[in-house]
Amino acid sequence: MQRKLFPFLMVLTAALACNLTRDPVPPTPIPPTLTPDQTATALAVLPTATATSLPSPTLPPSNTPTPTSTLTPTITPTPLPSSTPLATVAYAGDNRASKAVPNALIDGLDRAWLSFTVSNSQSSPEEGTAQPEESTQSVYLIRPDTGERVEIVTLPQSTGDRIYWSPTGMHLVYFIDPAEGAGGLYLLDLQRGREIRLFEADNLQPRGIIGHAPQWSPDGTRLALALPTAYATDIFLLNADGTGFENLTDSPSYDFWPAWSPDGTTLAFVSDRVECPTWIPGTPGTCDKPDATAPSTGNLFTYDLESGQVRKITDRVLNSPPRWINNNMLSVSMGSLDPLASVSELWVYDVAAGSSWQVSPADGALYSAPAWTNDGERLVYQRIGQGASSIILADRFGSVLASIDEYIFVRYGLSISWAPDGDFVALAGSNGQCPYGIIVLTGRFQRVTDPATNLLACDVVYSPEGSYLAYEGIRVARGTDGRLDVYIANTNGLGARAATANLEGTFNILGWVGPTFRE
């Protein structure tokens, strides 16, 4: 048996010896599946293969929903500066005070009176002693035919021109700056002899939208104004005595720049509701976001006060307040709120026909100070472009009828007023820029009165019945001190007399108030 095993053992020993002598020699290619040791060695000496296989498991995290969940807080309606609700505007009706009614107003006004303010009023200084400026201004009314003058109320000088008479002359609203005490919008009721605060407010520009002012209805019975809501602005109404406060438009969008039609049946306003159906955070279609600002443009709408119907007038976006020409037509001076604008346009919107057209040429010039006749058939405006200035008379569709280029008024430095019947139009400076005397032309631009050289004029305005022409004038003749006074002249600009000659201070015309009465 041992003899049989011996040859087998010899063969096995030779085979093992053969394997041991081949290890130091570079191996011939052998499938790794036959040699587990070499397979392990291949994994150890090929780190690049290992490196490329390792990132593949790390890719899924970038595709996992983890980043999506981290974005969620930025789109949820968490309290952010742009979505923090403002306090709801509420009627205040506080700070009541009794006010004496001047005898001339006890039974109301029977004709139009001129209103103006006097600020920095002071007694003449003795021996040239300098006197400090006062911080108040007084509101006056003066009757043009008799010269009777009545002081109505004394206000802080910071109120400026934020004073708004009702057409009847029996109600007056004005803004008191919070720095003066209890700030807000106040009402002076001259029928009842009382003053009340209507709203507490920091300013009259709701949410920073410029170009706002309270708007009296033509009959003086109601007041319309834009006020901030929790997330936008709405148009509100209240009665002349301060009662009946209501949110008229009550929209989640911005509604602003209200304007009454001459017959008092319709309110025009601008709204961003086409672009932004809502500003309430978290609601579908909201325009609210952290960096959102209040809109300065919108579409033109009308509100029928009898039916409550709201109607969009045009798809065109407006950037300036609308003004009624007559009961069917509105005008808009596009770009007029930008004091640095070099280009502006004049547009007309026919509410009844649903049409609109550009009155000014589309030539890249600045068009300003448009003044329309009451029938809406003609207008006068200023054109500034390429270093030249012109005053243009045009028809309702923009066709130029006549022009004047001999008088140079600075931009936004021209005031224009039509006589109610359209027979005369008066021109003067504005905003303290008074380069010429009063200029009066016929309705066809024929000169009636040449400008005086010794009395420069600003801020001209015809009385509502057309019997008088008021303006601010500066005497520049030799021996005068160059002071500014309020003047009242005849329709043609002649026969001017100073209405403030025996008053001291700085004067500013507010306008005519009271019913129309033609002598």
C-alpha positions, 0 to 999 in steps of 0.5 A: 500500500505504501508503495502505491501511495509513494508515487502519488506523494511524489507528484503532489510534492512536485506540484507544490514545489512548482507553485512555490517557485512561480510566486516571485515571477510576475503572474500571467493574466489569470481570471480574478475569479480563480484567485481570490487573493489577487482579486483583493489585491486588485481592489487595494491597488486601484483606488481610482476605481474605488473613488469613482464608485464612492460619490455615487451614493452621495448624489441622492441627498442632493435630489432628496426633498431636504432643500425644498423643505428649507425654502418653505419658511420664505414663502409662508405668510410669516410676519415680514415688513411688507406683509405686516398688517397696518392698523385698520383705519377708523373714524376718530371723531375726537378732539372736539372744540367749539369754534365761533362762526363769523357773522358773514357766514352764519347764514352761509355764503351767497356768492363766491369768496376768495380764500388765502392764507397769511403766514409769518404775520407779525407787527412791524418791528420797532427801530429795525429790530429783527422779529422771529417768524411765527409758526402759525398761519391764518385762513381768510375769506374775502368778498371780491365786490366789497372787500369784506375780509374774514379770518376763519381759523389759525393753523400750524404753519406746517399745515402748508397748503394741505387745506381743502374747502368744500365748494359751499364754503361751509366746511373745511378740512385740513391736516395737522402734523403729528409733531404739532400734537394730535396729528391727523385730518381735521374738519371745521364745520362752519354750520355748527361751529365746531372742529373735530378730528376725523382720522389720526394719520401721519400724512395724507399719502397712504402707504407712500402713494403720492398725489393724494388730497381729500376730494369734496363732492361738487355739492359739498355734502360728501368727502372722498379720500384714500386711506390705508387698510391692513394690506392695501388702500381703499376709497372711503366716503363720509358726510360733510359733518363727519358722519357716515364713514364708509369704505366705498371700494372695499377691495384687497387691491390698491384703490387710490386717486379718487375724483368726483364727476361734475354732477357728483354721480360718479367717482373715478379712481385708479386701481392695481386690481388688474395686475394684483387681485389681492395683497393679502398674504397667503391668498391665491394670486397675492402680490405680497412678498418681502420686498414688495412696495406700494404701486404707483400705477394702475388702471382707470376705473369708475364707481357709479354711486347710484348703482354701485357698479365698478367699471374699468375704463381702459387697459392703459396703465396710469401713473398720475391722478385723473381729472374730470373735464366734464361729465363724460371726459377725463384727462390724465397728465402722464408723468406729471408726478415726477419732478425730474421727468423730461417726457410726459403725455396728455391723454383724454378718456371718454367714459361714455364712449369707452375711447381714449386718445393722446392730445399731446404730440408723441415727440418726446417733449414735456407737456404740463399745466393742461387747462380745459374749457368747461365744455371740453372743446379746447385746452391750453398747455405748455410744451418744453423740449429741446431748449424751447418753451411754447404755450399751445391752444389745441382742440379736444383731439390735439389739433393745434389751433395757435401757439405762443413762444415769446414767453418763457416759463420754467418747467412746472412754473406756469398757471393757466385759468379759463373763464367759465364761458371760455371767452378768456384765458389767463396765464401767469407764473407758478410756484414762486416763479413769476417772470411776467405780469398777468397775460389775458388772451381771448378764447382764440388766443388773441391778446387782450392784456399785455403783461405789466412790467411793474406787477409780476403775477403768479397762480392765476384763477378765475372766480366760478361765475367769471366776474373776477380774476385773482392772482398773487402779484409782486410789485417791482416798481421803483420805491416798492419793497417787492412784497407779494400780495393777493390781487383781484382784477376784472375779467380782462385782468385790468383794474387790479387791487391788492386784497391784502395791502394792510396785512403783514406776512406771506400770502398764498391763494387757496382758491374760490369757495361758495356758490356761483353767482353772476352779476 
